[in-house]
């Protein structure tokens, strides 16, 4: 599974941030790795750096399933780390549902 991390202009895409984000996503979704070809992670600051605010960091995850349409979830939180963990938990639940339906067919 390839994990691609993208940031907007308001979040510094440091090597440490990319590594930490990849680790969170891989840990949360490792059991689905045989079904996933790529995971795209989009990190953004919804209110930009000019405005502060609670819950303005957003993580959007897009899971590319082999031969299936992508599954997309997002989560907003106070920090990038919290947003990533929240989105990964939502993705785990979404993939459980999507792959469970496919196996029942």
N, C-alpha and C positions, 0 to 999 in steps of 0.2 A: 504494500500500500504506500503510495506516494502522498506525503503531506506537504502542501504548498501554503505558506503563510504570506498574506498580503496585509499591508497597513495603509491607512490614509495619511495625508500630509500632516496630521496633528499628532500622530503617534510615531515615535522613533522606532524603526524596525531593527533594533540592535540584535546582534548575534545571540545574546543571552535570552532576549524575549522570544526569538524564533525557536530556540532550543527548548525553552520552557513550555511554549505553546505546543510544539510538536510532541513533547513528552506527555502532556496532559491528554491530548487527543489520542495518541497511540495507546496510552494506558486505559482510557475509557472505552475505546472501540476496538481493541486488539482481537477480541473474539469474533469480530465481523471481517477480519482482514482478508479472508479467502473470498469474500463477496465484493469487497471494495477495490476498485482500481486506483482511485485518487480521492483525497480529502482536500478541499479548498477551505482555508480559514481566512476570513476577512475581518480585520480588527479596525474599528473606527471610533472616533470621539464625536458623538452625535451633536453636541452643542459647540464643538470646536474649542480650541484652546482659549479663545477670548472670553467665553462664558464658563463659569463653573456650574456644578450641579450634581445632585445625587443621581446616580444611575445613568450617567451619560456615556459610559463606555459600552460599546456594542461588539458582540462577536457573532458573526454569521458563519455557519458551517454548511458546506455543500458536499454531500457524499455522492460520489459517482459509483453506482452499482454496475457490475458487468452486465450489459445487455438490457438494462432497465433505466427508467427515467431517474434523474437525480432526486435526492431527498434533501430538503433545505430546512434549517431551523436557525433561530437567532435568540439571543438573550442579552439583556441590558443589565448592567450592575455598576457599582461605584468604582471598581477597578477592572483593569484588563484581565487579570487573573480570575476574578470572580465571574466575569462575563464568559470567559473561556470554559471554566468549569461548569457553569450553568448550561451553556450551549451544548457541551459534550454530554451532559446528563440527558438533555432533551433529545439529542441525536441518538443516544443509546436506546431510549424508549421508542423513538420513531422507527429505528431499524429493527427492533424487536417486533414491532407491529407489522412492518412491511415484509420482512423476511418470514415471519410466522404465517402471514396470509399466503405467501408464495408456496410455502411448504405444505399447507393444508390443501392446496389445489391439486 
